[in-house]
Amino acid sequence: MRTSKQSETSAMQGFTPRSGRIVIGTDGPEFCITLQKISPDSARIRQVFPFPLPGTFSLITYNTLTERHEERSCETVWQRGDLVHARFL
C-alpha cells in the first residue's frame, strides 16, 4: 500500500524545485520562496522565512523556456507553517 508521502514523492519526480519571490502589494516587500509544485492553475510554495501571507500577492519565477521572469497574481488557498498553496488569478 502506498502512503501519501510515497505518492507525493512519485508525483514530484522529474520536477526540480526552483526559487522565486513573493511580492506583497504594488512595489511592496519581496520575500524568497522555493516553488515546490506548479500546475496551470496553482502552485505550492515553501517560504524561506515563514510569515502569514495576505489573501492576494504576486509570485515571480524564472521561466527557463522563455528565459524571462514571469509575474503572476495569486490568491492564498491555504497556509500551513512554511507551506502555501496558491491559486493563480
SULGINOR-V46160 format. One record per backbone hydrogen bond with DSSP energy under -1.0 kcal/mol. NH is the residue of the N-H (numbers start at 0). CO is the residue of the C=O. If there is no record, write none. Layout:
BEGIN
NH,CO
NH,CO
END
This chain:
BEGIN
6,2
7,3
8,4
9,5
10,6
11,7
14,11
17,34
19,32
20,59
21,30
22,57
23,28
30,21
32,19
33,45
34,17
35,43
36,43
38,41
42,85
43,36
44,83
45,33
46,81
47,31
56,73
57,22
58,71
59,20
60,69
62,67
66,62
67,62
69,60
71,58
73,56
74,86
75,54
76,84
77,84
79,82
82,79
83,44
84,77
85,42
86,74
87,40
88,72
END
